[in-house]
Amino acid sequence: MLSAAQIHSEAWKESHRAFCSEKFVEQHTIENQEKYLHKEISEGKDLYILIEQKPVGIVSIKDDLIENLYVLPSEQHKGYGTQLLIFAIQQCNGTPCLWILNNNEKAYSLYAKHGFALTGNTHRLSDTISEIEMKRHCEQKKFRY
């Protein structure tokens, strides 16, 4: 769990630093993210960790909802996010869905490349930031690693 919390902490900080206050970003310590992940598991989410020589990424899934897909910043652009996403899609019995921040172009690009499309559903978080829902609308292909 500590490795998963470290991945979550480092990747979350990196992805949110540009638009969150430094004080808020720094609250996402390994210890706080470990508590967060324990809470996620207690709410019925399955948490998976990808290990390639060392732990490099995580993803959580509940029913058809994919969440907490994070890859260590130093390990990004090596295909690990795609591996985690494909694995997560395979765990879903129905239509996989997920939520991303409206300013997260990297996430949007990854998910769109794998058949996810915007649904039009949003959750407003602030004056400038919203979460937007994406669902997978193409035929699901089964990949094996």
Protein Blocks (a to p, Z undefined) as FASTA:
>chain_A
ZZmmmmmmmmmmmmmmmmpcfklmmmmcfklmmmmmmmmmmnopacddddehiafbdcdd
ehjacehiacdfklgonopmmmmmmmmmmmpmblcdddddfklmklmmmmmmnopacehi
acdfbfkbccdddddfbdcddddZZ
